[in-house]
Amino acid sequence: MELLRRALLVGCALPALWLFRLATLDPLVAIEPASQAEQGPSGGSDAVSVSGPEWARFLREVDILQQGDLGPPDRWRLSPDVPQAGGNGRWVYFKPDELPSRALPTELGAGGGAGLVSLSRPGGVALYRVHQRSFTRQEFTPGAGFTGKPAPPSSLLYPFQYVAYVCFFVGIALFALIPSPTKERGGLSPGELALGVAALGLFAAPLLATGGSVQALTRGLAITIPCWILAGIAIHFFAKPGLNAPHPLFERTGATAGTVRVQAANVPTFMRWGVVMLAVATGPLAALVAVSMTFWNR
């Protein structure tokens, strides 16, 4: 059971790290207040006119976010980047289906998905810059990470972060709840704990350095390959299948002594258990990587 506990912990932690940095790169719409001087020589004709209570409520929310009021629960929509010189505020990001009109980016097609939107209010006409942003792998660089400007909020760039937290805590819960029949042999020592932390750190390093999970395989293989090889070695020594398998090949001879081979060990049985536990530890990650490379390799 000890090998199963460790395999489940690794099998949940590795997908959690992958999901935490998985950038889907779905199109986003960024909105920022604009000044009247940006209308151009033809006045309001350069702006797409919107109306109705939904648009009024939507753009009022944008204004409140720009003013920094504490009321809106979605301040996370603000771009983390500092406003550019001459800008009126920080970009506010939305998914295209969150706009009152999903056809707006199409209506701004003359500007490549960018342009001005005007809304008539009692005090005059309010203008907003709207830009549909589609990021690609070219915005990811080893070392610098994600370089797209202005950067969208982390929760929109990496939409699976909350799933990653759940997956990681599930792994910890399984590790804590599954009983280990040989605590004196199967409990984590400080050295084994250090190996586990090192394995996860080595696996996560390319994802952090490149700025995205898929991009670690498409833009940062020079970092990913050596780090993941070392992570695999650390995971093997963390799991210690020779001691922790249900039919171990080795057993400890004392508190400080080394290990000796178990005479009655069944090597084929041990190998079968090893393959099963390897599938438990790496199977979920392999499936997740395959799905990610199919749907989000942009």
Secondary structure, DSSP 8 states (H G I E B T S, - for coil): -HHHHHHHHHHHHHHHHHHHT------EEEEEEE-GGGG-TTGGGGEEEE-SHHHHHHHHHHHHHHHT-S--TTGGGB-SS---TT-SS--EEE-GGGSS-TTHHHHTGGGTSEEEEEEEETTEEEEEEEEEE---GGGEETTTEE--SS---HHHHSTTHHHHHHHHHHHHHHHHHS--S-HHHHS--HHHHHHHHHHHHHHHHHHHHHSSHHHHHHT-HHHHHHHHHHHHHHHHHHH-HHHHSSS-SEEE-SSSS-EEE-TT--HHHHHHHHHHHHHHHHHHHHHHHHHHHHHS--
